[in-house]
Amino acid sequence: MEGNAVLFILVLYPMIMAVAAYVMGRKGKEGGVKAAIAAGVIEFALVAGTVLLLGKADLYVPQVCGMGFRFTLEGFRCVYALTASFMWMMTLLFSKEYMAYGDHRDRYFFFQLMTLGAVMGVFLSADLFTTFVFFEIMSFTSYVWVAQEETKEALQAADTYLAVAVFGGLVLLMGLFLLYELLGTLDMSSLLLAAEECENKSGLYIAGICTLVGFGAKAGAFPLHIWLPKAHPVAPAPASALLSGILTKSGVFGILVVSCNIFLHDKPWGMLLFILGLLTMFLGALLAVFSVDLKRTLACSSMSQIGFILTGAGMQSVLEERGLAVGGTFLHMLNHSLIKLTLFMIAGVIVMNLHKLNLNDIQGYGRKKPFLKITFLAGALGIAGIPLFNGYVSKTLLHESIVEGRELFLELGNTTAAGFLHISEWIFLISGGMTLAYMTKLYVAIFVEENRSLMVQREFDRQEQYLLWRGKLAIGGSAVLLPVLGLFPNVITDRIANFSHGFFHFSGEVHKVSYFSTENLKGGFISIGIGIFIYIFILKFLTEGGRESRVYKDCWPRWLDLEYLVYRPLFLSILPFVFGVIFRIFDSLVDFVVLFLRKTVYRDRKIPHELSEGSVFTHSLGGFMDAVRSFKRRILKQPVPGHEVSYAHKLAMQREKIMETNTIIRRSLSFGLLLFYVGLVFTLIYLTWRSFFF
């Protein structure tokens, strides 16, 4: 190893503890749970200590998978390593109570810790090869989260999740092959210079789009978002918090690496990301407005917030002065992670007490639960971008970057681009308004309205021991950060944003933003006004009954599910049929060519009769020997035995024995080669282990 080995410890420690926790869990009921929680706390302490003591470090682990692993620690990675380890610590604390009566607890905690190690590997990676390896490990370990409950819905969602992950991984790998061929490196610190010197720009675009598909699939960007609304409702709530808050950000991390190192000031690439962000943002919010399932609504909300982040990433490539876009992109990543950590754990409290998610079933559950009411309100206000909460800060920066881009294009006389950004600004504000509308719907349904059944409402109100102290610590400790980051944006939030400048290759000065000025509050209040309008005048069409007996309707057309409308017909029916027809044509063409050659150039030799046994050689030699024996008997006047066997048959039988012996030898050789292959695999594992530790 070359560099500071502590970076590799941050990756390997959770994976080692995953095995230890699983073994301890199999021996004792609580041993594995305690070991997993301790591992999460220690990992957070290790990351915090490393960040405080080192701040910056590099590590190269050679001879691993050919290219070796490269890790680095700097501002952006410091913040996200801390965020990931903090979120895992909190969800592990909450998981002890959430999984108390669940099945396969040992498996759940094993894959929790394995995924933590993979996520740390992604965010600490210093080259795209290392990113890819841990990205794929993360995809397969997190698959178990989705399938954890093993219900029909969970297994179907897990299949969708895995299909998108595998498809995205293959396309991503293709993109990395192309990048390595074009640039000669995958090292993130070398990509910027290599991309500037590359003359094959069209090849770079193809490679970039491949990586965008691969990373975008994990981020939940449109149109590869199909796994996200299905995986979250069926996964355990702590896992949903991590799927939404961290795993989607690993995809965003990959997109940002490509954007900031290969397409830093590339306007076409920036507009592609920006348009993709607008679609993801708006459609995610629209799906959330129509949803009547608590966790599905939060999942669609995650899709929408990823769209907000992608608009910021796009504006970074469009703008020369991109300080606002850099700060908004990074801070909204961080804010969304912390907000969804809080909201999904609260959803977990409702699930583990009621085992229901439909708003009509959980209506009125939190009316007399002030702790849940306050913490959920903090998350709702944060994600809706209400002033004095963290989401407002990052959304203000993103909004101002769009306004800045519009003014820049007006100065340059490009009215078309300026008009497009003006329309985009309104899509941004409307999407923010829809965020407020669907979060208000959730809050009112759970914490304000009464359940339609008076008896059920009384049971809800009498429930006092709905959460133990560990769960309250995890939820409260996460929720308290949301107003803190929003109340002091210039003192705290802007300084956190400064840590990301090196990662984004931003060296300019960022002018101080007056977040609570009339101009900046104007955009926020417009979005709030739109949200109030949507909630009062539009959402009423999605409900039935009056205020005291409101029923939430699921009005979203099921045929609009892209998985069943497009992807399954395309990949399971249309493409197999089309390629089946094509290959049948080629197969028939080959048969025609072979038949033509056999009838012309390679004309078949006529065979008078087929031999019943043996070959031509054994038949001819046996016939000759039979003739010699018959001639000898005539000369010597010897009698013919009654059951004499011909030499032709004897030679044919001997030939069969020889062929059977040869077959046995070949099979033995194949078996030996198989054993050699197994030995070779273990040898490679041993050599890899030696390269790690010696």
Protein Blocks (a to p, Z undefined) as FASTA:
>chain_A
ZZjfklmmmmmmmmmmmmmmmmmmmmpmklmmmmmmmmmmmmmmmmmmmmmmnopacddd
ehiehlopaddddfklmmmmmmmmmmmmmmmmmmmmmmmmmghklmmmmmmmmmmmmmmm
mmmpcbfklmmmmmmmmmmmmmmmmmmnopaklmmmmmmmmmmmmmmmmmmmmmmmmmmm
mnopabfklmmmmmmmpmblmlmmmmmmmmmmmmmmmnopafklmmmmmmmmmpcfklmm
mmmmmmmmmmmmmmmmmmmmmmmmlmklmmmmmmmmmmmmmmmmmmmmmpccfklmmmmm
mmmmmmmmmmmmmmmmmpmblmlmmmmmmmmmmmmmmmmmmmmmmmmmmmmmnopabfkl
mgoklmmmmklmmmmmmmmmmmnopghiaklmmmmmmmmmmmmmmmmmmmnopaklmmmm
mmmmmmmmmmmmmmmmmmmmmmmmmmmmccfblklmmmmmmpmblccfklmmmmmmmmmm
mmmmmmmmmlmmmmmmmmmmmmnopabdcddddfkbmklmmmmmmmmmmmmmmmmmmmmm
mpgcdfklcccddfbcfklpmklmmmmmmmmmmmmmmmmmmmmmmmmmmmmmmmmmmmmm
mgccddfbacfbhcfklmmmmmmmmmmmmmmmmmnopacdfkbccfklmmmmmmmmmmmm
mmmmmmmmmmmmmmmmmmmmmmmmmmmmmmmmZZ
